[in-house]
Amino acid sequence: MSNVVTRNVATSADEAAKVVPRAEFRVFGLGIIDTVKANMWNGRTVLYQARRMPAETYILSRRTSDANVKVRDGLLDIKVKTGETPEGYEVFQPRGKFQFPVQREELEAIAAQLRVVLPIDGDRCTFDAFLGLVRQHGDLVAVTVEKMRYGFTIDGVICEYAQVYFNGALVESACVESERYDAMRTVIEGLGIAAHPNVNYLKAAKRVVGLE
């Protein structure tokens, strides 16, 4: 999540590894948005423009909950969980963006992050062909995710609340993320969401489609 809109372009895994990851605390449920809206002014709050995101396709794997793999606007984006802070906030590291059609070796790298082997024919793979491979694989599930996001900061810490649709099923979400973990904790408590479990998009999608 970011309040700065960046151009969605392909990047190598080496380039992505140079990105300093933020820690993230995210919650899902009903009534989340009302709770956040009632408490979001407990600090120096700056609002950002609401954004309806283009539909994304998340690729879920039964074999891992650490690889966040999604496709938006023809680009496949991978982030991998690399650890947690002492507070239990999750840290995801970018592993690159791949433009479709992807090369054979890129598809092999993508499959490795999902901890599966895909039957690859030819030197390149289109998105439709990739989606076909996913749907035929017993350990993979493709989920359509749509988001209406409302971003803001509190004391410089990035926050949002959002309406999220997993295959059309509506769930409310809120998120706080930063490199400043102490500041995160203060904001999370101030928003009234500290008692909720920390659940990332991957786990939430798996629960909705019955993969967990």
DRENDO-1510 file (C-alpha; in Angstrom, 1 decimal, always signed):
<recs>
REC; n; res; u; v; w
REC; 1; MET; +0.0; +0.0; +0.0 .
REC; 2; SER; +1.2; +3.5; -0.7 .
REC; 3; ASN; -0.3; +6.9; -1.0 .
REC; 4; VAL; +2.0; +7.7; -3.8 .
REC; 5; VAL; +0.8; +6.3; -7.1 .
REC; 6; THR; +3.8; +4.6; -8.8 .
REC; 7; ARG; +4.0; +3.6; -12.4 .
REC; 8; ASN; +3.2; -0.2; -12.7 .
REC; 9; VAL; +6.3; -1.4; -14.6 .
REC; 10; ALA; +8.2; -4.6; -14.8 .
REC; 11; THR; +11.2; -4.8; -12.4 .
REC; 12; SER; +13.8; -7.5; -11.9 .
REC; 13; ALA; +14.1; -9.5; -8.7 .
REC; 14; ASP; +17.5; -7.9; -8.1 .
REC; 15; GLU; +16.0; -4.4; -8.4 .
REC; 16; ALA; +13.0; -5.3; -6.2 .
REC; 17; ALA; +15.4; -6.6; -3.5 .
REC; 18; LYS; +16.8; -3.1; -3.1 .
REC; 19; VAL; +13.4; -1.8; -2.0 .
REC; 20; VAL; +13.2; -1.1; +1.8 .
REC; 21; PRO; +10.1; -3.0; +3.0 .
REC; 22; ARG; +7.6; -1.6; +5.4 .
REC; 23; ALA; +6.0; -3.7; +8.2 .
REC; 24; GLU; +2.3; -4.1; +7.8 .
REC; 25; PHE; -0.6; -4.7; +10.2 .
REC; 26; ARG; -3.9; -5.4; +8.4 .
REC; 27; VAL; -7.3; -6.5; +9.7 .
REC; 28; PHE; -10.4; -7.8; +8.0 .
REC; 29; GLY; -14.0; -8.1; +9.2 .
REC; 30; LEU; -17.3; -6.4; +9.6 .
REC; 31; GLY; -17.6; -3.0; +11.3 .
REC; 32; ILE; -13.9; -2.3; +10.8 .
REC; 33; ILE; -14.6; +0.8; +8.7 .
REC; 34; ASP; -16.9; +2.4; +11.2 .
REC; 35; THR; -14.3; +1.8; +14.0 .
REC; 36; VAL; -11.5; +3.4; +12.0 .
REC; 37; LYS; -13.6; +6.4; +10.9 .
REC; 38; ALA; -14.6; +7.1; +14.5 .
REC; 39; ASN; -11.0; +7.1; +15.7 .
REC; 40; MET; -9.0; +8.3; +12.7 .
REC; 41; TRP; -8.7; +11.9; +14.0 .
REC; 42; ASN; -6.7; +10.9; +17.1 .
REC; 43; GLY; -3.6; +12.6; +15.8 .
REC; 44; ARG; -2.4; +14.7; +13.0 .
REC; 45; THR; -4.5; +13.2; +10.2 .
REC; 46; VAL; -4.0; +13.9; +6.5 .
REC; 47; LEU; -6.5; +12.5; +4.0 .
REC; 48; TYR; -5.7; +11.3; +0.5 .
REC; 49; GLN; -8.0; +10.8; -2.5 .
REC; 50; ALA; -10.1; +7.6; -2.4 .
REC; 51; ARG; -9.1; +5.2; -5.1 .
REC; 52; ARG; -11.1; +2.4; -6.9 .
REC; 53; MET; -8.4; +0.0; -7.9 .
REC; 54; PRO; -8.4; -2.0; -11.1 .
REC; 55; ALA; -9.4; -5.6; -10.6 .
REC; 56; GLU; -6.5; -7.8; -9.6 .
REC; 57; THR; -6.1; -11.6; -9.9 .
REC; 58; TYR; -4.5; -13.1; -6.8 .
REC; 59; ILE; -2.8; -16.5; -7.3 .
REC; 60; LEU; -3.2; -18.6; -4.1 .
REC; 61; SER; -1.2; -21.7; -3.4 .
REC; 62; ARG; -2.0; -24.5; -0.9 .
REC; 63; ARG; +1.7; -25.0; -0.4 .
REC; 64; THR; +2.6; -21.6; +0.9 .
REC; 65; SER; +1.2; -18.5; +2.6 .
REC; 66; ASP; +4.3; -16.5; +2.3 .
REC; 67; ALA; +4.2; -15.6; -1.4 .
REC; 68; ASN; +1.8; -12.8; -2.4 .
REC; 69; VAL; +1.4; -13.2; -6.2 .
REC; 70; LYS; -1.1; -11.0; -8.0 .
REC; 71; VAL; -1.7; -9.7; -11.6 .
REC; 72; ARG; -2.9; -6.2; -12.4 .
REC; 73; ASP; -2.8; -4.5; -15.7 .
REC; 74; GLY; -0.8; -7.2; -17.4 .
REC; 75; LEU; +1.9; -7.3; -14.7 .
REC; 76; LEU; +2.5; -10.1; -12.3 .
REC; 77; ASP; +3.8; -8.7; -8.9 .
REC; 78; ILE; +5.4; -10.9; -6.3 .
REC; 79; LYS; +6.1; -10.0; -2.7 .
REC; 80; VAL; +7.4; -12.6; -0.2 .
REC; 81; LYS; +7.1; -12.6; +3.6 .
REC; 82; THR; +10.6; -12.3; +5.0 .
REC; 83; GLY; +9.8; -12.0; +8.7 .
REC; 84; GLU; +7.9; -10.3; +11.5 .
REC; 85; THR; +8.7; -7.5; +13.9 .
REC; 86; PRO; +8.7; -8.2; +17.6 .
REC; 87; GLU; +5.2; -6.7; +17.7 .
REC; 88; GLY; +4.0; -9.3; +15.2 .
REC; 89; TYR; +3.8; -6.9; +12.2 .
REC; 90; GLU; +4.6; -8.7; +8.9 .
REC; 91; VAL; +7.4; -7.7; +6.6 .
REC; 92; PHE; +7.0; -8.5; +2.9 .
REC; 93; GLN; +9.9; -8.0; +0.4 .
REC; 94; PRO; +9.3; -7.3; -3.3 .
REC; 95; ARG; +10.5; -10.0; -5.6 .
REC; 96; GLY; +9.9; -8.3; -8.9 .
REC; 97; LYS; +7.2; -7.5; -11.5 .
REC; 98; PHE; +6.9; -9.5; -14.7 .
REC; 99; GLN; +5.2; -8.3; -17.9 .
REC; 100; PHE; +3.1; -10.7; -19.8 .
REC; 101; PRO; +3.9; -12.6; -21.9 .
REC; 102; VAL; +6.6; -13.8; -19.5 .
REC; 103; GLN; +9.7; -15.8; -20.6 .
REC; 104; ARG; +10.0; -19.4; -19.7 .
REC; 105; GLU; +12.6; -18.8; -17.0 .
REC; 106; GLU; +10.5; -16.1; -15.5 .
REC; 107; LEU; +7.5; -18.4; -15.3 .
REC; 108; GLU; +9.7; -21.0; -13.6 .
REC; 109; ALA; +10.7; -18.4; -11.0 .
REC; 110; ILE; +7.1; -17.5; -10.4 .
REC; 111; ALA; +6.1; -21.1; -10.0 .
REC; 112; ALA; +9.0; -21.6; -7.5 .
REC; 113; GLN; +7.7; -18.8; -5.3 .
REC; 114; LEU; +4.3; -20.6; -5.3 .
REC; 115; ARG; +6.1; -23.9; -4.5 .
REC; 116; VAL; +4.6; -25.7; -7.5 .
REC; 117; VAL; +5.8; -27.0; -10.9 .
REC; 118; LEU; +3.9; -25.8; -13.9 .
REC; 119; PRO; +3.9; -27.7; -17.3 .
REC; 120; ILE; +5.5; -25.1; -19.5 .
REC; 121; ASP; +5.3; -25.3; -23.3 .
REC; 122; GLY; +7.3; -22.9; -25.4 .
REC; 123; ASP; +9.6; -20.0; -24.6 .
REC; 124; ARG; +6.8; -17.5; -23.6 .
REC; 125; CYS; +3.5; -17.6; -21.7 .
REC; 126; THR; +0.6; -15.2; -22.1 .
REC; 127; PHE; -1.6; -14.3; -19.1 .
REC; 128; ASP; -4.5; -16.3; -20.4 .
REC; 129; ALA; -2.2; -19.4; -20.8 .
REC; 130; PHE; -0.9; -18.8; -17.3 .
REC; 131; LEU; -4.4; -18.6; -15.9 .
REC; 132; GLY; -5.2; -21.8; -17.6 .
REC; 133; LEU; -2.2; -23.5; -16.0 .
REC; 134; VAL; -3.4; -22.2; -12.6 .
REC; 135; ARG; -6.9; -23.4; -13.0 .
REC; 136; GLN; -5.7; -26.9; -14.0 .
REC; 137; HIS; -3.4; -27.2; -11.0 .
REC; 138; GLY; -4.8; -28.9; -7.9 .
REC; 139; ASP; -2.8; -26.7; -5.5 .
REC; 140; LEU; -3.5; -23.3; -7.1 .
REC; 141; VAL; -6.6; -21.0; -7.1 .
REC; 142; ALA; -7.1; -17.7; -8.9 .
REC; 143; VAL; -9.2; -15.1; -7.0 .
REC; 144; THR; -10.5; -11.9; -8.4 .
REC; 145; VAL; -10.0; -9.0; -5.9 .
REC; 146; GLU; -11.5; -5.6; -6.2 .
REC; 147; LYS; -10.7; -2.7; -3.8 .
REC; 148; MET; -12.1; +0.7; -2.9 .
REC; 149; ARG; -9.4; +2.3; -0.8 .
REC; 150; TYR; -9.4; +5.3; +1.4 .
REC; 151; GLY; -5.9; +6.4; +2.3 .
REC; 152; PHE; -4.7; +8.7; +5.0 .
REC; 153; THR; -1.8; +9.3; +7.4 .
REC; 154; ILE; -1.7; +9.8; +11.1 .
REC; 155; ASP; +1.4; +11.5; +12.5 .
REC; 156; GLY; +3.1; +10.5; +9.2 .
REC; 157; VAL; +2.2; +6.8; +9.5 .
REC; 158; ILE; +0.5; +5.4; +6.4 .
REC; 159; CYS; -3.1; +4.1; +7.0 .
REC; 160; GLU; -6.1; +3.0; +5.0 .
REC; 161; TYR; -9.5; +1.5; +5.3 .
REC; 162; ALA; -11.0; -0.3; +2.3 .
REC; 163; GLN; -13.9; -2.2; +0.9 .
REC; 164; VAL; -12.5; -5.4; -0.5 .
REC; 165; TYR; -14.3; -7.9; -2.8 .
REC; 166; PHE; -13.0; -11.5; -3.0 .
REC; 167; ASN; -14.8; -13.1; -6.0 .
REC; 168; GLY; -17.6; -10.6; -5.3 .
REC; 169; ALA; -17.8; -11.3; -1.5 .
REC; 170; LEU; -17.5; -8.0; +0.4 .
REC; 171; VAL; -15.1; -7.7; +3.4 .
REC; 172; GLU; -14.0; -4.6; +5.2 .
REC; 173; SER; -10.3; -4.0; +5.9 .
REC; 174; ALA; -8.0; -1.5; +7.5 .
REC; 175; CYS; -4.2; -1.3; +7.4 .
REC; 176; VAL; -1.3; +0.5; +9.1 .
REC; 177; GLU; +2.2; +0.3; +7.7 .
REC; 178; SER; +5.6; +1.9; +8.3 .
REC; 179; GLU; +9.2; +1.4; +9.0 .
REC; 180; ARG; +8.6; +3.1; +12.4 .
REC; 181; TYR; +7.2; +0.2; +14.5 .
REC; 182; ASP; +6.7; +2.2; +17.7 .
REC; 183; ALA; +4.7; +4.8; +15.8 .
REC; 184; MET; +2.7; +2.0; +14.2 .
REC; 185; ARG; +1.7; +0.6; +17.5 .
REC; 186; THR; +0.5; +3.9; +18.8 .
REC; 187; VAL; -1.6; +4.5; +15.6 .
REC; 188; ILE; -3.0; +0.9; +15.7 .
REC; 189; GLU; -4.1; +1.4; +19.3 .
REC; 190; GLY; -5.5; +4.8; +18.5 .
REC; 191; LEU; -7.6; +3.5; +15.6 .
REC; 192; GLY; -9.2; +0.9; +17.9 .
REC; 193; ILE; -8.1; -2.2; +15.9 .
REC; 194; ALA; -5.3; -3.5; +18.0 .
REC; 195; ALA; -7.4; -6.4; +19.4 .
REC; 196; HIS; -8.0; -7.8; +15.8 .
REC; 197; PRO; -5.7; -10.5; +14.5 .
REC; 198; ASN; -3.1; -9.4; +11.9 .
REC; 199; VAL; -4.3; -10.9; +8.6 .
REC; 200; ASN; -2.7; -10.2; +5.2 .
REC; 201; TYR; -4.5; -10.3; +1.9 .
REC; 202; LEU; -3.3; -13.7; +1.1 .
REC; 203; LYS; -4.7; -15.3; +4.2 .
REC; 204; ALA; -8.0; -13.4; +3.9 .
REC; 205; ALA; -8.5; -14.5; +0.3 .
REC; 206; LYS; -7.7; -18.1; +1.3 .
REC; 207; ARG; -10.4; -18.0; +4.1 .
REC; 208; VAL; -13.0; -16.6; +1.8 .
REC; 209; VAL; -12.5; -19.2; -0.9 .
REC; 210; GLY; -12.1; -22.1; +1.5 .
REC; 211; LEU; -8.4; -22.7; +0.9 .
REC; 212; GLU; -7.6; -22.5; +4.7 .
</recs>
